[in-house]
Amino acid sequence: MPKKENSEKTAKPKEEEEVVEKINPRWELINELYDAVDTSIVEMGNKNEMNFVEISMALHMINKKVEYEQFRAMWDFNMEGHEQTEKRPADNMYR
């Protein structure tokens, strides 16, 4: 059976294209941050004679902080709109 092509399925709606543009990372800012972190690591490593284990531990701590902030943002997003009231069982629920 030959396949039928549907032009509606292959064409992206304008709204979807706008969403995709918002998701793309801003590489110029990412590279700028990377360069700043790299420069700081090299300066601190040379100044304080840090070894790779100490540098790795510091980077691990930063990574954990980022993970926590991601978790916190998702928690806040998911809890948005939920009332912070105390849940009580209904009266006479099993009568």
MOPAC internal coordinates of N, CA, C and O (Angstrom, degrees):
PM7 1SCF
backbone

  N    0.0000 0     0.00 0     0.00 0    0    0    0
  C    1.4534 1     0.00 0     0.00 0    1    0    0
  C    1.5228 1   108.43 1     0.00 0    2    1    0
  O    1.2310 1   119.17 1   -53.90 1    3    2    1
  N    1.3169 1   119.19 1   126.10 1    3    2    1
  C    1.4632 1   121.24 1  -179.31 1    5    3    2
  C    1.5223 1   111.10 1   -71.16 1    6    5    3
  O    1.2310 1   121.76 1   -33.55 1    7    6    5
  N    1.3213 1   114.23 1   146.45 1    7    6    5
  C    1.4627 1   119.78 1   179.55 1    9    7    6
  C    1.5191 1   110.17 1   -79.14 1   10    9    7
  O    1.2310 1   121.46 1   -40.39 1   11   10    9
  N    1.3162 1   114.82 1   139.61 1   11   10    9
  C    1.4559 1   120.83 1   175.91 1   13   11   10
  C    1.5092 1   108.60 1   -98.68 1   14   13   11
  O    1.2310 1   120.46 1   -50.01 1   15   14   13
  N    1.2895 1   116.72 1   129.99 1   15   14   13
  C    1.4587 1   120.33 1   177.43 1   17   15   14
  C    1.5114 1   109.00 1   -94.44 1   18   17   15
  O    1.2310 1   121.84 1   -47.48 1   19   18   17
  N    1.2868 1   114.09 1   132.52 1   19   18   17
  C    1.4544 1   120.63 1   179.02 1   21   19   18
  C    1.5250 1   107.54 1  -109.47 1   22   21   19
  O    1.2310 1   120.54 1   -63.38 1   23   22   21
  N    1.3086 1   116.57 1   116.62 1   23   22   21
  C    1.4645 1   120.16 1  -176.90 1   25   23   22
  C    1.5209 1   111.72 1   -65.74 1   26   25   23
  O    1.2310 1   120.38 1   155.39 1   27   26   25
  N    1.3270 1   116.88 1   -24.61 1   27   26   25
  C    1.4636 1   119.68 1   178.65 1   29   27   26
  C    1.5209 1   110.90 1   -68.75 1   30   29   27
  O    1.2310 1   119.98 1   144.69 1   31   30   29
  N    1.3257 1   117.64 1   -35.31 1   31   30   29
  C    1.4538 1   120.62 1  -179.13 1   33   31   30
  C    1.5221 1   111.74 1   -74.52 1   34   33   31
  O    1.2310 1   119.91 1   147.15 1   35   34   33
  N    1.3141 1   117.78 1   -32.85 1   35   34   33
  C    1.4570 1   120.19 1  -176.59 1   37   35   34
  C    1.5232 1   112.29 1   -83.31 1   38   37   35
  O    1.2310 1   119.66 1   152.60 1   39   38   37
  N    1.3003 1   118.26 1   -27.40 1   39   38   37
  C    1.4668 1   120.86 1   179.92 1   41   39   38
  C    1.5170 1   109.36 1   -84.02 1   42   41   39
  O    1.2310 1   121.04 1   -46.63 1   43   42   41
  N    1.3249 1   115.61 1   133.37 1   43   42   41
  C    1.4625 1   120.34 1   179.30 1   45   43   42
  C    1.5267 1   109.11 1   -84.70 1   46   45   43
  O    1.2310 1   120.86 1   -46.09 1   47   46   45
  N    1.3083 1   115.96 1   133.91 1   47   46   45
  C    1.4691 1   117.98 1   174.90 1   49   47   46
  C    1.5258 1   110.37 1   -65.96 1   50   49   47
  O    1.2310 1   120.97 1   -25.57 1   51   50   49
  N    1.2978 1   115.76 1   154.43 1   51   50   49
  C    1.4602 1   121.10 1  -178.45 1   53   51   50
  C    1.5282 1   111.40 1   -60.80 1   54   53   51
  O    1.2310 1   120.68 1   141.96 1   55   54   53
  N    1.3260 1   116.31 1   -38.04 1   55   54   53
  C    1.4686 1   120.31 1   179.75 1   57   55   54
  C    1.5241 1   111.14 1   -61.84 1   58   57   55
  O    1.2310 1   120.42 1   139.15 1   59   58   57
  N    1.3364 1   116.80 1   -40.85 1   59   58   57
  C    1.4589 1   120.71 1  -179.65 1   61   59   58
  C    1.5250 1   110.40 1   -65.80 1   62   61   59
  O    1.2310 1   119.74 1   141.23 1   63   62   61
  N    1.3142 1   118.11 1   -38.77 1   63   62   61
  C    1.4624 1   121.48 1   178.52 1   65   63   62
  C    1.5259 1   110.91 1   -62.69 1   66   65   63
  O    1.2310 1   120.04 1   141.42 1   67   66   65
  N    1.3271 1   117.54 1   -38.58 1   67   66   65
  C    1.4621 1   121.39 1   178.77 1   69   67   66
  C    1.5218 1   110.73 1   -65.84 1   70   69   67
  O    1.2310 1   119.97 1   141.01 1   71   70   69
  N    1.3274 1   117.67 1   -38.99 1   71   70   69
  C    1.4598 1   121.75 1   179.44 1   73   71   70
  C    1.5188 1   109.65 1   -65.16 1   74   73   71
  O    1.2310 1   119.96 1   137.49 1   75   74   73
  N    1.3168 1   117.68 1   -42.51 1   75   74   73
  C    1.4565 1   121.62 1  -179.54 1   77   75   74
  C    1.5214 1   110.22 1   -61.12 1   78   77   75
  O    1.2310 1   119.70 1   140.52 1   79   78   77
  N    1.3141 1   118.18 1   -39.48 1   79   78   77
  C    1.4584 1   121.50 1   179.01 1   81   79   78
  C    1.5230 1   111.26 1   -63.76 1   82   81   79
  O    1.2310 1   119.56 1   145.11 1   83   82   81
  N    1.3086 1   118.44 1   -34.89 1   83   82   81
  C    1.4602 1   121.92 1  -179.29 1   85   83   82
  C    1.5263 1   111.82 1   -73.14 1   86   85   83
  O    1.2310 1   119.83 1   154.17 1   87   86   85
  N    1.3299 1   117.92 1   -25.83 1   87   86   85
  C    1.4528 1   122.22 1  -176.99 1   89   87   86
  C    1.5230 1   111.53 1   -80.18 1   90   89   87
  O    1.2310 1   119.79 1   149.58 1   91   90   89
  N    1.3036 1   118.00 1   -30.42 1   91   90   89
  C    1.4597 1   121.18 1  -176.77 1   93   91   90
  C    1.5212 1   111.02 1   -57.82 1   94   93   91
  O    1.2310 1   120.57 1   -46.46 1   95   94   93
  N    1.3343 1   116.51 1   133.54 1   95   94   93
  C    1.4690 1   119.58 1   179.78 1   97   95   94
  C    1.5263 1   111.33 1   -69.27 1   98   97   95
  O    1.2310 1   121.32 1   -28.46 1   99   98   97
  N    1.2984 1   115.08 1   151.54 1   99   98   97
  C    1.4740 1   121.03 1   178.35 1  101   99   98
  C    1.5269 1   107.35 1   -90.23 1  102  101   99
  O    1.2310 1   120.96 1   -90.82 1  103  102  101
  N    1.3238 1   115.77 1    89.18 1  103  102  101
  C    1.4559 1   122.39 1  -171.51 1  105  103  102
  C    1.5153 1   113.21 1   -61.61 1  106  105  103
  O    1.2310 1   119.54 1   148.34 1  107  106  105
  N    1.3170 1   118.49 1   -31.66 1  107  106  105
  C    1.4666 1   119.30 1   179.45 1  109  107  106
  C    1.5329 1   110.99 1   -63.58 1  110  109  107
  O    1.2310 1   120.45 1   142.38 1  111  110  109
  N    1.3342 1   116.74 1   -37.62 1  111  110  109
  C    1.4634 1   120.41 1   177.66 1  113  111  110
  C    1.5277 1   111.22 1   -74.06 1  114  113  111
  O    1.2310 1   120.45 1   141.78 1  115  114  113
  N    1.3157 1   116.74 1   -38.22 1  115  114  113
  C    1.4643 1   120.68 1   178.02 1  117  115  114
  C    1.5198 1   110.07 1   -62.04 1  118  117  115
  O    1.2310 1   120.38 1   133.97 1  119  118  117
  N    1.3185 1   116.87 1   -46.03 1  119  118  117
  C    1.4698 1   120.70 1   179.00 1  121  119  118
  C    1.5262 1   111.78 1   -64.63 1  122  121  119
  O    1.2310 1   120.41 1   142.15 1  123  122  121
  N    1.3216 1   116.82 1   -37.85 1  123  122  121
  C    1.4694 1   120.50 1   178.20 1  125  123  122
  C    1.5336 1   110.58 1   -63.87 1  126  125  123
  O    1.2310 1   120.54 1   136.28 1  127  126  125
  N    1.3266 1   116.58 1   -43.72 1  127  126  125
  C    1.4687 1   120.40 1   177.94 1  129  127  126
  C    1.5216 1   110.56 1   -65.42 1  130  129  127
  O    1.2310 1   120.16 1   137.35 1  131  130  129
  N    1.3179 1   117.29 1   -42.65 1  131  130  129
  C    1.4584 1   120.65 1   178.68 1  133  131  130
  C    1.5268 1   110.72 1   -59.36 1  134  133  131
  O    1.2310 1   120.57 1   134.61 1  135  134  133
  N    1.3293 1   116.51 1   -45.39 1  135  134  133
  C    1.4672 1   119.97 1  -179.95 1  137  135  134
  C    1.5266 1   111.22 1   -62.02 1  138  137  135
  O    1.2310 1   120.36 1   138.97 1  139  138  137
  N    1.3341 1   116.91 1   -41.03 1  139  138  137
  C    1.4676 1   120.44 1   179.67 1  141  139  138
  C    1.5307 1   110.78 1   -65.16 1  142  141  139
  O    1.2310 1   120.25 1   136.51 1  143  142  141
  N    1.3247 1   117.13 1   -43.49 1  143  142  141
  C    1.4665 1   120.74 1   179.60 1  145  143  142
  C    1.5245 1   109.73 1   -66.10 1  146  145  143
  O    1.2310 1   120.43 1   135.76 1  147  146  145
  N    1.3156 1   116.78 1   -44.24 1  147  146  145
  C    1.4687 1   120.82 1  -179.70 1  149  147  146
  C    1.5260 1   111.04 1   -60.53 1  150  149  147
  O    1.2310 1   120.57 1   134.97 1  151  150  149
  N    1.3159 1   116.52 1   -45.03 1  151  150  149
  C    1.4667 1   120.71 1   179.41 1  153  151  150
  C    1.5309 1   110.48 1   -61.71 1  154  153  151
  O    1.2310 1   120.63 1   136.51 1  155  154  153
  N    1.3219 1   116.41 1   -43.49 1  155  154  153
  C    1.4704 1   120.57 1   179.45 1  157  155  154
  C    1.5261 1   111.57 1   -64.17 1  158  157  155
  O    1.2310 1   120.50 1   139.31 1  159  158  157
  N    1.3214 1   116.64 1   -40.69 1  159  158  157
  C    1.4669 1   120.15 1   179.32 1  161  159  158
  C    1.5202 1   110.32 1   -62.66 1  162  161  159
  O    1.2310 1   120.52 1   134.50 1  163  162  161
  N    1.3196 1   116.61 1   -45.50 1  163  162  161
  C    1.4648 1   120.53 1  -179.38 1  165  163  162
  C    1.5318 1   110.26 1   -63.39 1  166  165  163
  O    1.2310 1   120.27 1   135.08 1  167  166  165
  N    1.3341 1   117.09 1   -44.92 1  167  166  165
  C    1.4681 1   120.70 1  -179.82 1  169  167  166
  C    1.5275 1   111.36 1   -62.75 1  170  169  167
  O    1.2310 1   120.24 1   131.98 1  171  170  169
  N    1.3283 1   117.15 1   -48.02 1  171  170  169
  C    1.4758 1   120.99 1   179.91 1  173  171  170
  C    1.5254 1   110.82 1   -65.14 1  174  173  171
  O    1.2310 1   120.61 1   139.56 1  175  174  173
  N    1.3245 1   116.43 1   -40.44 1  175  174  173
  C    1.4592 1   120.15 1   179.92 1  177  175  174
  C    1.5143 1   112.23 1   -62.81 1  178  177  175
  O    1.2310 1   120.65 1   137.20 1  179  178  177
  N    1.3205 1   116.37 1   -42.80 1  179  178  177
  C    1.4697 1   120.29 1   179.60 1  181  179  178
  C    1.5270 1   111.55 1   -72.71 1  182  181  179
  O    1.2310 1   120.51 1   137.49 1  183  182  181
  N    1.3196 1   116.64 1   -42.51 1  183  182  181
  C    1.4702 1   121.15 1  -177.08 1  185  183  182
  C    1.5292 1   111.58 1   -64.81 1  186  185  183
  O    1.2310 1   120.37 1   137.17 1  187  186  185
  N    1.3297 1   116.89 1   -42.83 1  187  186  185
  C    1.4601 1   121.38 1  -174.22 1  189  187  186
  C    1.5288 1   113.30 1  -105.42 1  190  189  187
  O    1.2310 1   120.55 1  -171.82 1  191  190  189
  N    1.3197 1   116.55 1     8.18 1  191  190  189
  C    1.4594 1   122.25 1  -179.17 1  193  191  190
  C    1.5276 1   111.39 1    49.99 1  194  193  191
  O    1.2310 1   121.21 1  -129.29 1  195  194  193
  N    1.3222 1   115.29 1    50.71 1  195  194  193
  C    1.4696 1   121.33 1   179.77 1  197  195  194
  C    1.5238 1   109.71 1   -78.72 1  198  197  195
  O    1.2310 1   120.83 1   -35.84 1  199  198  197
  N    1.3298 1   116.02 1   144.16 1  199  198  197
  C    1.4606 1   119.11 1   175.42 1  201  199  198
  C    1.5281 1   109.54 1   -94.58 1  202  201  199
  O    1.2310 1   120.84 1    -4.95 1  203  202  201
  N    1.3253 1   115.99 1   175.05 1  203  202  201
  C    1.4597 1   119.68 1  -174.51 1  205  203  202
  C    1.5279 1   112.19 1   -66.93 1  206  205  203
  O    1.2310 1   119.56 1   152.86 1  207  206  205
  N    1.3345 1   118.45 1   -27.14 1  207  206  205
  C    1.4653 1   120.66 1   179.14 1  209  207  206
  C    1.5310 1   109.90 1   -67.99 1  210  209  207
  O    1.2310 1   120.33 1   136.47 1  211  210  209
  N    1.3189 1   116.97 1   -43.53 1  211  210  209
  C    1.4737 1   120.60 1   179.10 1  213  211  210
  C    1.5258 1   110.62 1   -64.81 1  214  213  211
  O    1.2310 1   120.30 1   138.16 1  215  214  213
  N    1.3142 1   117.03 1   -41.84 1  215  214  213
  C    1.4692 1   120.56 1   178.64 1  217  215  214
  C    1.5240 1   109.64 1   -65.43 1  218  217  215
  O    1.2310 1   120.58 1   137.78 1  219  218  217
  N    1.3312 1   116.50 1   -42.22 1  219  218  217
  C    1.4588 1   121.05 1   179.45 1  221  219  218
  C    1.5220 1   111.24 1   -62.38 1  222  221  219
  O    1.2310 1   120.17 1   140.43 1  223  222  221
  N    1.3333 1   117.29 1   -39.57 1  223  222  221
  C    1.4664 1   120.46 1   178.74 1  225  223  222
  C    1.5267 1   111.11 1   -64.66 1  226  225  223
  O    1.2310 1   120.49 1   138.89 1  227  226  225
  N    1.3232 1   116.67 1   -41.11 1  227  226  225
  C    1.4639 1   119.91 1   178.33 1  229  227  226
  C    1.5304 1   110.75 1   -63.68 1  230  229  227
  O    1.2310 1   120.32 1   137.76 1  231  230  229
  N    1.3256 1   117.00 1   -42.24 1  231  230  229
  C    1.4621 1   120.43 1   178.40 1  233  231  230
  C    1.5257 1   111.18 1   -66.33 1  234  233  231
  O    1.2310 1   120.33 1   143.74 1  235  234  233
  N    1.3244 1   116.98 1   -36.26 1  235  234  233
  C    1.4631 1   121.11 1   176.64 1  237  235  234
  C    1.5290 1   110.33 1   -63.27 1  238  237  235
  O    1.2310 1   120.24 1   138.51 1  239  238  237
  N    1.3172 1   117.16 1   -41.49 1  239  238  237
  C    1.4652 1   121.03 1   178.14 1  241  239  238
  C    1.5279 1   110.90 1   -63.04 1  242  241  239
  O    1.2310 1   120.51 1   139.89 1  243  242  241
  N    1.3190 1   116.63 1   -40.11 1  243  242  241
  C    1.4643 1   120.65 1   177.69 1  245  243  242
  C    1.5230 1   110.04 1   -64.84 1  246  245  243
  O    1.2310 1   120.66 1   137.58 1  247  246  245
  N    1.3311 1   116.35 1   -42.42 1  247  246  245
  C    1.4586 1   120.83 1   178.43 1  249  247  246
  C    1.5184 1   111.12 1   -60.74 1  250  249  247
  O    1.2310 1   119.97 1   137.18 1  251  250  249
  N    1.3194 1   117.66 1   -42.82 1  251  250  249
  C    1.4692 1   121.31 1   178.32 1  253  251  250
  C    1.5279 1   111.51 1   -63.86 1  254  253  251
  O    1.2310 1   120.66 1   143.85 1  255  254  253
  N    1.3133 1   116.34 1   -36.15 1  255  254  253
  C    1.4646 1   119.96 1   177.59 1  257  255  254
  C    1.5233 1   110.34 1   -65.13 1  258  257  255
  O    1.2310 1   120.29 1   138.38 1  259  258  257
  N    1.3260 1   117.06 1   -41.62 1  259  258  257
  C    1.4640 1   121.19 1   177.98 1  261  259  258
  C    1.5300 1   109.93 1   -64.09 1  262  261  259
  O    1.2310 1   120.12 1   136.54 1  263  262  261
  N    1.3363 1   117.37 1   -43.46 1  263  262  261
  C    1.4642 1   120.88 1   177.47 1  265  263  262
  C    1.5222 1   111.12 1   -59.50 1  266  265  263
  O    1.2310 1   120.32 1   138.37 1  267  266  265
  N    1.3307 1   117.00 1   -41.63 1  267  266  265
  C    1.4603 1   120.44 1   178.96 1  269  267  266
  C    1.5306 1   110.69 1   -63.44 1  270  269  267
  O    1.2310 1   120.49 1   137.23 1  271  270  269
  N    1.3167 1   116.68 1   -42.77 1  271  270  269
  C    1.4631 1   120.11 1   179.87 1  273  271  270
  C    1.5240 1   111.05 1   -64.90 1  274  273  271
  O    1.2310 1   120.25 1   143.21 1  275  274  273
  N    1.3415 1   117.12 1   -36.79 1  275  274  273
  C    1.4647 1   120.47 1   175.94 1  277  275  274
  C    1.5239 1   110.24 1   -64.03 1  278  277  275
  O    1.2310 1   120.59 1   134.28 1  279  278  277
  N    1.3240 1   116.47 1   -45.72 1  279  278  277
  C    1.4603 1   120.86 1   178.67 1  281  279  278
  C    1.5226 1   110.31 1   -60.37 1  282  281  279
  O    1.2310 1   120.69 1   134.73 1  283  282  281
  N    1.3055 1   116.29 1   -45.27 1  283  282  281
  C    1.4661 1   121.00 1  -178.63 1  285  283  282
  C    1.5261 1   111.34 1   -62.41 1  286  285  283
  O    1.2310 1   120.48 1   138.17 1  287  286  285
  N    1.3294 1   116.70 1   -41.83 1  287  286  285
  C    1.4692 1   120.39 1   178.87 1  289  287  286
  C    1.5217 1   110.81 1   -63.94 1  290  289  287
  O    1.2310 1   120.26 1   137.46 1  291  290  289
  N    1.3300 1   117.12 1   -42.54 1  291  290  289
  C    1.4634 1   120.20 1   178.21 1  293  291  290
  C    1.5255 1   111.35 1   -66.93 1  294  293  291
  O    1.2310 1   120.41 1   141.18 1  295  294  293
  N    1.3162 1   116.82 1   -38.82 1  295  294  293
  C    1.4680 1   120.93 1   177.31 1  297  295  294
  C    1.5240 1   110.04 1   -60.77 1  298  297  295
  O    1.2310 1   120.69 1   131.25 1  299  298  297
  N    1.3182 1   116.29 1   -48.75 1  299  298  297
  C    1.4656 1   120.06 1   179.97 1  301  299  298
  C    1.5223 1   111.05 1   -61.40 1  302  301  299
  O    1.2310 1   120.60 1   139.34 1  303  302  301
  N    1.3432 1   116.46 1   -40.66 1  303  302  301
  C    1.4610 1   120.87 1   179.26 1  305  303  302
  C    1.5244 1   110.38 1   -63.47 1  306  305  303
  O    1.2310 1   120.17 1   134.78 1  307  306  305
  N    1.3239 1   117.28 1   -45.22 1  307  306  305
  C    1.4632 1   121.03 1  -178.05 1  309  307  306
  C    1.5161 1   112.75 1   -71.22 1  310  309  307
  O    1.2310 1   119.98 1   150.49 1  311  310  309
  N    1.3191 1   117.65 1   -29.51 1  311  310  309
  C    1.4604 1   120.90 1  -179.04 1  313  311  310
  C    1.5231 1   112.46 1   -86.86 1  314  313  311
  O    1.2310 1   120.41 1   171.92 1  315  314  313
  N    1.3134 1   116.81 1    -8.08 1  315  314  313
  C    1.4560 1   120.95 1  -179.78 1  317  315  314
  C    1.5324 1   109.28 1   -60.93 1  318  317  315
  O    1.2310 1   120.79 1   -51.65 1  319  318  317
  N    1.2910 1   116.09 1   128.35 1  319  318  317
  C    1.4572 1   121.11 1   178.50 1  321  319  318
  C    1.5171 1   114.04 1    92.38 1  322  321  319
  O    1.2310 1   119.85 1   165.59 1  323  322  321
  N    1.3252 1   117.89 1   -14.41 1  323  322  321
  C    1.4585 1   120.13 1   177.22 1  325  323  322
  C    1.5237 1   108.44 1   -83.09 1  326  325  323
  O    1.2310 1   121.47 1   -44.56 1  327  326  325
  N    1.3028 1   114.79 1   135.44 1  327  326  325
  C    1.4522 1   119.03 1   178.35 1  329  327  326
  C    1.5179 1   109.50 1   -75.40 1  330  329  327
  O    1.2310 1   120.61 1   -36.09 1  331  330  329
  N    1.2762 1   116.44 1   143.91 1  331  330  329
  C    1.4622 1   121.76 1   179.20 1  333  331  330
  C    1.5272 1   109.90 1   -95.24 1  334  333  331
  O    1.2310 1   121.00 1  -132.98 1  335  334  333
  N    1.3132 1   115.70 1    47.02 1  335  334  333
  C    1.4645 1   120.11 1  -179.52 1  337  335  334
  C    1.5202 1   110.13 1   -97.95 1  338  337  335
  O    1.2310 1   121.55 1   -19.30 1  339  338  337
  N    1.3048 1   114.65 1   160.70 1  339  338  337
  C    1.4477 1   121.34 1   179.93 1  341  339  338
  C    1.5319 1   108.79 1   -78.84 1  342  341  339
  O    1.2310 1   120.25 1   -48.09 1  343  342  341
  N    1.3305 1   117.13 1   131.91 1  343  342  341
  C    1.4598 1   120.63 1   179.10 1  345  343  342
  C    1.5234 1   108.75 1   -89.86 1  346  345  343
  O    1.2310 1   121.11 1   -54.74 1  347  346  345
  N    1.3163 1   115.48 1   125.26 1  347  346  345
  C    1.4599 1   121.04 1   178.74 1  349  347  346
  C    1.5203 1   108.68 1  -117.92 1  350  349  347
  O    1.2310 1   120.38 1   -32.92 1  351  350  349
  N    1.3276 1   116.87 1   147.08 1  351  350  349
  C    1.4650 1   118.50 1   177.60 1  353  351  350
  C    1.5409 1   109.53 1   -67.21 1  354  353  351
  O    1.2310 1   121.69 1   -30.42 1  355  354  353
  N    1.2984 1   114.38 1   149.58 1  355  354  353
  C    1.4651 1   119.50 1   179.59 1  357  355  354
  C    1.5217 1   110.55 1   -68.23 1  358  357  355
  O    1.2310 1   120.34 1   -35.96 1  359  358  357
  N    1.3473 1   116.96 1   144.04 1  359  358  357
  C    1.4557 1   121.80 1   178.04 1  361  359  358
  C    1.5260 1   109.03 1   -68.97 1  362  361  359
  O    1.2310 1   120.96 1   -39.86 1  363  362  361
  N    1.3336 1   115.78 1   140.14 1  363  362  361
  C    1.4679 1   122.65 1   176.91 1  365  363  362
  C    1.5287 1   112.48 1    55.08 1  366  365  363
  O    1.2310 1   120.41 1  -139.98 1  367  366  365
  N    1.2910 1   116.81 1    40.02 1  367  366  365
  C    1.4455 1   121.01 1  -174.54 1  369  367  366
  C    1.5369 1   112.23 1   -64.87 1  370  369  367
  O    1.2310 1   119.91 1   142.81 1  371  370  369
  N    1.3464 1   117.78 1   -37.19 1  371  370  369
  C    1.4609 1   120.49 1  -175.76 1  373  371  370
  C    1.5225 1   113.40 1  -108.11 1  374  373  371
  O    1.2310 1   119.17 1  -160.95 1  375  374  373
  N    1.2987 1   119.19 1    19.05 1  375  374  373
  C    1.4737 1   121.20 1   179.32 1  377  375  374
  C    1.4774 1   111.41 1   -93.65 1  378  377  375
  O    1.2310 1   120.10 1   180.00 1  379  378  377

